[in-house]
Amino acid sequence: MGLSEYERAVLRRLDADLDRQDPWLSRRLAEFTAPAEDAGVSWRPPRAAVALAAVMVAATAFFAAMIPLVMRQPCPVSAPGAQATAGPGAAGPSPSPTC
C-alpha cells in the first residue's frame, strides 16, 4: 500500500528532526532496511538436523531389513521316531536346509 503525499511529507519532516536531534540514531535507522521482497529467502536446516535425519533413515532401513530375518517361523520339531519308521532306503521328504 502506497503512502499519500501528506504522509511522505510528514515522514521527511520527522526524519529531518531526528537527524538534527540524534544523528547517531538516524544513521543507525538508515542502515537498517527491510529485506527486498523479490530476494529469494533460502532456509537451510542446521547440519545437526540433517545428520539426525540421515541416521534416522539409516536406522529405519536397517530395521526394515533385519526384522523379517529375525522374525522367521521356527523350524518344526519332528517326532523322535518319525525318521526311523521310514526305513533306510525309503524316499521321503528331505529336511529343510534352513533348519
PyRosetta script that sets phi, psi and omega in degrees:
from pyrosetta import init, pose_from_sequence

init()
pose = pose_from_sequence("MGLSEYERAVLRRLDADLDRQDPWLSRRLAEFTAPAEDAGVSWRPPRAAVALAAVMVAATAFFAAMIPLVMRQPCPVSAPGAQATAGPGAAGPSPSPTC")
pose.set_psi(1, 127.5)
pose.set_omega(1, -178.8)
pose.set_phi(2, -80.0)
pose.set_psi(2, 158.8)
pose.set_omega(2, 178.5)
pose.set_phi(3, -93.6)
pose.set_psi(3, 148.1)
pose.set_omega(3, 176.4)
pose.set_phi(4, -75.4)
pose.set_psi(4, 167.3)
pose.set_omega(4, -179.8)
pose.set_phi(5, -62.3)
pose.set_psi(5, -38.4)
pose.set_omega(5, 178.7)
pose.set_phi(6, -62.5)
pose.set_psi(6, -44.1)
pose.set_omega(6, -179.3)
pose.set_phi(7, -64.8)
pose.set_psi(7, -38.8)
pose.set_omega(7, 177.0)
pose.set_phi(8, -63.9)
pose.set_psi(8, -39.7)
pose.set_omega(8, 179.4)
pose.set_phi(9, -64.7)
pose.set_psi(9, -41.9)
pose.set_omega(9, 178.9)
pose.set_phi(10, -63.7)
pose.set_psi(10, -42.6)
pose.set_omega(10, 179.1)
pose.set_phi(11, -64.7)
pose.set_psi(11, -39.9)
pose.set_omega(11, 176.9)
pose.set_phi(12, -63.0)
pose.set_psi(12, -40.5)
pose.set_omega(12, 179.4)
pose.set_phi(13, -66.1)
pose.set_psi(13, -42.6)
pose.set_omega(13, 177.9)
pose.set_phi(14, -63.6)
pose.set_psi(14, -38.8)
pose.set_omega(14, 178.6)
pose.set_phi(15, -64.6)
pose.set_psi(15, -41.9)
pose.set_omega(15, 179.0)
pose.set_phi(16, -65.8)
pose.set_psi(16, -41.6)
pose.set_omega(16, 177.8)
pose.set_phi(17, -62.6)
pose.set_psi(17, -42.9)
pose.set_omega(17, 179.2)
pose.set_phi(18, -65.7)
pose.set_psi(18, -38.1)
pose.set_omega(18, 179.7)
pose.set_phi(19, -64.2)
pose.set_psi(19, -35.1)
pose.set_omega(19, 177.7)
pose.set_phi(20, -74.8)
pose.set_psi(20, -39.9)
pose.set_omega(20, -174.1)
pose.set_phi(21, -81.6)
pose.set_psi(21, -40.3)
pose.set_omega(21, -176.9)
pose.set_phi(22, -143.7)
pose.set_psi(22, 85.1)
pose.set_omega(22, -176.9)
pose.set_phi(23, -63.8)
pose.set_psi(23, -33.3)
pose.set_omega(23, -179.9)
pose.set_phi(24, -63.2)
pose.set_psi(24, -47.2)
pose.set_omega(24, 178.7)
pose.set_phi(25, -65.0)
pose.set_psi(25, -39.3)
pose.set_omega(25, 178.7)
pose.set_phi(26, -62.0)
pose.set_psi(26, -42.2)
pose.set_omega(26, 178.5)
pose.set_phi(27, -65.3)
pose.set_psi(27, -41.6)
pose.set_omega(27, 178.9)
pose.set_phi(28, -64.0)
pose.set_psi(28, -40.7)
pose.set_omega(28, 178.5)
pose.set_phi(29, -67.5)
pose.set_psi(29, -33.7)
pose.set_omega(29, 178.6)
pose.set_phi(30, -68.9)
pose.set_psi(30, -32.5)
pose.set_omega(30, 178.8)
pose.set_phi(31, -72.7)
pose.set_psi(31, -29.8)
pose.set_omega(31, -179.5)
pose.set_phi(32, -80.9)
pose.set_psi(32, 116.6)
pose.set_omega(32, 178.0)
pose.set_phi(33, -130.3)
pose.set_psi(33, 151.2)
pose.set_omega(33, 176.3)
pose.set_phi(34, -74.2)
pose.set_psi(34, 149.2)
pose.set_omega(34, 179.3)
pose.set_phi(35, -65.0)
pose.set_psi(35, 147.6)
pose.set_omega(35, 179.7)
pose.set_phi(36, -65.7)
pose.set_psi(36, 142.0)
pose.set_omega(36, -177.1)
pose.set_phi(37, -72.1)
pose.set_psi(37, -28.0)
pose.set_omega(37, -177.5)
pose.set_phi(38, -83.0)
pose.set_psi(38, -13.6)
pose.set_omega(38, 179.5)
pose.set_phi(39, -73.2)
pose.set_psi(39, 128.3)
pose.set_omega(39, 179.4)
pose.set_phi(40, -73.6)
pose.set_psi(40, 123.5)
pose.set_omega(40, 179.3)
pose.set_phi(41, -90.5)
pose.set_psi(41, 118.1)
pose.set_omega(41, 179.1)
pose.set_phi(42, -103.7)
pose.set_psi(42, 135.9)
pose.set_omega(42, 179.3)
pose.set_phi(43, -116.4)
pose.set_psi(43, 126.9)
pose.set_omega(43, 176.2)
pose.set_phi(44, -117.4)
pose.set_psi(44, 133.0)
pose.set_omega(44, 177.9)
pose.set_phi(45, -69.6)
pose.set_psi(45, 155.7)
pose.set_omega(45, 177.5)
pose.set_phi(46, -60.7)
pose.set_psi(46, 154.0)
pose.set_omega(46, -177.9)
pose.set_phi(47, -61.4)
pose.set_psi(47, -33.1)
pose.set_omega(47, 179.7)
pose.set_phi(48, -64.0)
pose.set_psi(48, -38.1)
pose.set_omega(48, 179.1)
pose.set_phi(49, -66.8)
pose.set_psi(49, -38.9)
pose.set_omega(49, 177.9)
pose.set_phi(50, -65.9)
pose.set_psi(50, -42.6)
pose.set_omega(50, 179.1)
pose.set_phi(51, -64.8)
pose.set_psi(51, -41.6)
pose.set_omega(51, 178.8)
pose.set_phi(52, -63.7)
pose.set_psi(52, -41.4)
pose.set_omega(52, 178.4)
pose.set_phi(53, -63.5)
pose.set_psi(53, -40.2)
pose.set_omega(53, 178.9)
pose.set_phi(54, -64.7)
pose.set_psi(54, -41.0)
pose.set_omega(54, 178.8)
pose.set_phi(55, -65.4)
pose.set_psi(55, -40.5)
pose.set_omega(55, 179.4)
pose.set_phi(56, -63.9)
pose.set_psi(56, -41.8)
pose.set_omega(56, 179.0)
pose.set_phi(57, -65.8)
pose.set_psi(57, -42.0)
pose.set_omega(57, 178.9)
pose.set_phi(58, -64.1)
pose.set_psi(58, -42.1)
pose.set_omega(58, 179.3)
pose.set_phi(59, -65.2)
pose.set_psi(59, -40.3)
pose.set_omega(59, 178.4)
pose.set_phi(60, -63.7)
pose.set_psi(60, -43.7)
pose.set_omega(60, 178.4)
pose.set_phi(61, -63.8)
pose.set_psi(61, -40.9)
pose.set_omega(61, 179.3)
pose.set_phi(62, -61.9)
pose.set_psi(62, -48.7)
pose.set_omega(62, -179.5)
pose.set_phi(63, -67.3)
pose.set_psi(63, -34.9)
pose.set_omega(63, 177.9)
pose.set_phi(64, -65.0)
pose.set_psi(64, -30.5)
pose.set_omega(64, 178.4)
pose.set_phi(65, -83.9)
pose.set_psi(65, -33.9)
pose.set_omega(65, -173.7)
pose.set_phi(66, -84.9)
pose.set_psi(66, -32.7)
pose.set_omega(66, -176.0)
pose.set_phi(67, -60.7)
pose.set_psi(67, -44.8)
pose.set_omega(67, 177.6)
pose.set_phi(68, -62.5)
pose.set_psi(68, -31.7)
pose.set_omega(68, 178.5)
pose.set_phi(69, -70.8)
pose.set_psi(69, -37.7)
pose.set_omega(69, -177.6)
pose.set_phi(70, -78.2)
pose.set_psi(70, -32.4)
pose.set_omega(70, -174.0)
pose.set_phi(71, -92.3)
pose.set_psi(71, 27.8)
pose.set_omega(71, 177.3)
pose.set_phi(72, -65.1)
pose.set_psi(72, 154.2)
pose.set_omega(72, 176.2)
pose.set_phi(73, -68.8)
pose.set_psi(73, 140.6)
pose.set_omega(73, 178.2)
pose.set_phi(74, -68.1)
pose.set_psi(74, 154.1)
pose.set_omega(74, 179.0)
pose.set_phi(75, -69.8)
pose.set_psi(75, 140.9)
pose.set_omega(75, 179.0)
pose.set_phi(76, -68.7)
pose.set_psi(76, 141.1)
pose.set_omega(76, 179.4)
pose.set_phi(77, -91.6)
pose.set_psi(77, 122.0)
pose.set_omega(77, 179.5)
pose.set_phi(78, -85.6)
pose.set_psi(78, 155.4)
pose.set_omega(78, 178.7)
pose.set_phi(79, -68.7)
pose.set_psi(79, 148.3)
pose.set_omega(79, -176.8)
pose.set_phi(80, -60.1)
pose.set_psi(80, -31.8)
pose.set_omega(80, -176.7)
pose.set_phi(81, -97.7)
pose.set_psi(81, 4.4)
pose.set_omega(81, -175.0)
pose.set_phi(82, -68.2)
pose.set_psi(82, -39.6)
pose.set_omega(82, -179.2)
pose.set_phi(83, -74.2)
pose.set_psi(83, -31.1)
pose.set_omega(83, -176.7)
pose.set_phi(84, -72.3)
pose.set_psi(84, -30.6)
pose.set_omega(84, -177.4)
pose.set_phi(85, -74.8)
pose.set_psi(85, -19.0)
pose.set_omega(85, -177.6)
pose.set_phi(86, -74.8)
pose.set_psi(86, -26.9)
pose.set_omega(86, 179.5)
pose.set_phi(87, 94.5)
pose.set_psi(87, 164.0)
pose.set_omega(87, -174.6)
pose.set_phi(88, -72.7)
pose.set_psi(88, -31.6)
pose.set_omega(88, -176.4)
pose.set_phi(89, -106.2)
pose.set_psi(89, 7.5)
pose.set_omega(89, -176.8)
pose.set_phi(90, -75.5)
pose.set_psi(90, 139.3)
pose.set_omega(90, 178.3)
pose.set_phi(91, -93.9)
pose.set_psi(91, 106.7)
pose.set_omega(91, 179.7)
pose.set_phi(92, -121.0)
pose.set_psi(92, 177.4)
pose.set_omega(92, 177.9)
pose.set_phi(93, -65.0)
pose.set_psi(93, 133.9)
pose.set_omega(93, 179.7)
pose.set_phi(94, -80.3)
pose.set_psi(94, 148.4)
pose.set_omega(94, 178.3)
pose.set_phi(95, -63.9)
pose.set_psi(95, 152.5)
pose.set_omega(95, -178.2)
pose.set_phi(96, -66.5)
pose.set_psi(96, 135.7)
pose.set_omega(96, -179.1)
pose.set_phi(97, -69.3)
pose.set_psi(97, -17.3)
pose.set_omega(97, -179.5)
pose.set_phi(98, -83.2)
pose.set_psi(98, -12.8)
pose.set_omega(98, -177.2)
pose.set_phi(99, -93.2)
pose.dump_pdb("model.pdb")
